[in-house]
């Protein structure tokens, strides 16, 4: 039998790992409206990543899929993850991309 607490443990572990590389996050707990993803990560440069944490082998429930689709249609980067390394890889890639864009903007100012 699966322990539903495991997805909370993954959430906490990813949040701590993200903070260690400079990415703060916030747990999403919308009262009275279920199905929203678990956590939003604030990536440098203003491009948040929103994650739903699932147990291995589990998929988002229909209401969760609906909320994910709404957010994606609005242009947000939203994903469901069930593995620490995959989640951290996504966050590290987003952070590297954001810093590269910031460096390009700085170089363009200097180069005119």
C-alpha positions in Angstrom: 0.0 0.0 0.0 1.3 3.4 -0.9 1.8 6.1 1.7 0.3 9.4 0.5 2.7 11.2 2.7 5.5 10.2 0.2 4.4 12.9 -2.3 4.6 15.5 0.6 8.1 14.2 1.4 9.1 14.7 -2.3 7.6 18.2 -2.2 9.6 19.1 0.9 12.8 17.6 -0.4 12.5 19.5 -3.8 11.6 22.7 -2.0 14.8 22.4 0.2 16.9 21.5 -2.8 15.6 24.4 -4.8 16.2 26.9 -1.9 19.8 25.6 -1.7 20.4 26.7 -5.3 18.6 30.1 -4.8 15.1 29.3 -5.9 12.5 30.2 -3.3 9.1 28.5 -3.4 5.6 28.6 -1.9 3.3 25.8 -1.1 -0.1 26.3 -2.9 -3.0 25.6 -0.6 -6.2 27.1 -2.1 -9.0 26.9 0.4 -12.3 25.8 -1.0 -10.9 25.1 -4.5 -9.1 21.7 -4.9 -7.0 20.5 -7.8 -4.4 23.3 -7.9 -0.8 22.1 -8.2 1.3 21.7 -5.0 4.0 24.3 -5.3 5.2 27.3 -7.2 9.0 28.0 -7.7 10.1 31.6 -8.2 12.8 31.4 -10.9 15.1 34.4 -11.3 13.8 36.7 -14.0 10.1 36.3 -13.4 9.3 32.9 -14.9 7.8 30.7 -12.2 7.6 26.9 -12.5 4.6 25.2 -10.9 4.8 21.6 -9.9 2.3 18.9 -8.9 4.1 16.1 -6.9 2.8 12.6 -7.4 3.9 9.1 -6.2 5.7 6.9 -8.8 3.1 5.4 -11.1 0.4 7.9 -10.2 -1.1 10.5 -12.6 -2.8 13.7 -11.8 -6.5 13.4 -11.1 -8.9 14.8 -13.7 -9.5 18.0 -11.6 -5.7 18.4 -11.3 -5.3 17.9 -15.0 -7.9 20.6 -15.7 -6.1 23.1 -13.4 -2.8 22.3 -15.1 -4.3 22.8 -18.5 -5.7 26.2 -17.4 -2.3 27.4 -16.2 -0.5 26.1 -19.3 -3.0 27.9 -21.6 -2.2 31.1 -19.6 1.5 30.5 -20.4 2.8 29.1 -17.2 5.3 26.3 -17.0 3.4 23.5 -15.1 4.4 19.9 -14.7 3.7 16.8 -12.6 6.8 15.1 -11.2 7.4 11.9 -9.2 11.2 12.0 -9.0 13.6 14.3 -7.1 16.2 14.3 -9.8 13.8 15.1 -12.6 12.3 18.0 -10.6 15.7 19.4 -9.7 16.9 19.0 -13.3 13.9 21.0 -14.5 14.6 23.8 -11.9 18.3 23.9 -12.6 17.7 24.1 -16.3 15.2 26.9 -15.8 17.6 28.8 -13.6 20.5 28.5 -16.0 18.2 29.6 -18.9 17.1 32.7 -16.9 20.6 33.6 -16.0 21.7 33.2 -19.6 18.9 35.5 -20.8 19.9 38.1 -18.1 23.6 37.9 -19.3 22.5 38.4 -22.9 20.5 41.5 -22.0 23.5 42.9 -20.1 25.8 42.2 -23.1 23.3 43.8 -25.5 23.3 47.0 -23.4 27.1 47.2 -23.5 27.4 46.3 -27.1 24.5 48.6 -28.2 
